[in-house]
């Protein structure tokens, strides 16, 4: 994409309009549009196609409420995963009251590294960080449940910059499903057993850089996946990438011109 076209795409892009189009097309093609909690509870018809909506609330954004409004308009459900720094008690209550899911976006290993002032992966590996962090995550979940009156039946790992630098994901704590009972959860959203044949995982991306704003191993986007009638589609969005403030636009345009 040329720099001029990239800037034009940003200034005139309305991804929320596109989000509504995705949901509408999924319903028109007989997909059940559900949350991860619905999936974990087997609250769906296994004979029909499934579209799971997931939102990771990494940063506060007006798009979060707007996406929720679109979902209510079409009567579909989604999962919203909040970090401690983005948790909004009023919004969480609205999401749960509607029947969608609000739960925890955990970054426990990254928090442990920061708290201990650990500088390298090698230094981290010398500690009993996995067992310590699992205990911490259990307490974090208990606190989140109590504070926001939510069950947290499914959870989602957050990819903090520390995790990327150490090349160590928070999912290390939940890769063994025996941890589910300890944490009192039914599913971690990155669980490999739900990424099987005839399924597709799609994540949003900066709309100026990758595949029209989406990333997937197959290179597809949500609209193509629906048209291809993939049995199980999992769409991850980060609402802050669906609505840009004036300051965000200036920053991204500047990055395009460098």
ABEGO torsion letter per residue (X at the ends): XBAAAAAAAAAABBAAAAAAAAAAAAAAAGBBBBBAAAAAAGBBBAABBBBBBBBBBABBBAAAAAAAAAAAAAGBBBBBBBBAAABBAAAAAAAAAAGBBBBBBBAAAAAAAAAAGBABAAAAAABAAAAAAAAAAAAAAAAAAAAAGBAGABBBBBBBAAAAAAGBBAAAAAABAAAAAAAGBABBAABAAABBBGBBBBBBBBAAABGGGBBBAAGBBAAAAAAAGBABBBBBBBAAAABBBAAAAAAAAAAAAX
